[in-house]
Amino acid sequence: MIEDGSEELFNGFWPFMKRFLIMFLPLWVFLICYSAGLHLILSSILAGASISLVAIFEKHRINYENKE
């Protein structure tokens, strides 16, 4: 089995946080953008793009943990 180190982030709590964020972060971003008065399509695009932030954050934290 290949280990990528993601299970060690935040003392093993990261896999649960990741699933939660991937499910609810786009909804939160969409609701915030839509309530701020942005167009529906623009709000949807920003909500979809927010999913990549979770993967970027995970990659950054793994690289940071491996350097220590």
CORPE-V41984 format. One record per backbone hydrogen bond with DSSP energy under -1.0 kcal/mol. NH is the residue of the N-H (numbers start at 1). CO is the residue of the C=O. E is the energy in kcal/mol with one decimal. If there is no record, write none. Layout:
# CORPE-V41984
{{NH	CO	E} {NH	CO	E}}
This chain:
# CORPE-V41984
{{8	5	-1.1} {11	8	-1.1} {13	10	-1.5} {14	9	-1.6} {17	13	-2.0} {18	14	-3.4} {19	15	-1.7} {20	16	-2.0} {21	17	-2.9} {22	18	-2.6} {23	19	-1.5} {24	20	-2.6} {25	21	-2.5} {28	24	-2.5} {29	25	-2.7} {30	26	-2.5} {31	27	-2.6} {32	28	-2.5} {33	29	-2.6} {34	30	-2.9} {35	31	-2.3} {36	32	-1.3} {37	34	-1.1} {38	33	-2.1} {43	39	-2.5} {44	40	-2.0} {45	41	-2.3} {46	42	-2.3} {47	43	-2.0} {48	44	-2.3} {49	45	-2.1} {50	46	-1.1} {55	51	-1.1} {56	52	-2.4} {57	53	-2.5} {58	54	-2.3} {59	55	-2.3} {60	56	-2.4} {61	57	-2.6} {62	58	-2.3} {63	59	-2.2} {64	60	-2.2} {65	61	-2.7} {66	62	-2.3} {67	63	-1.4}}
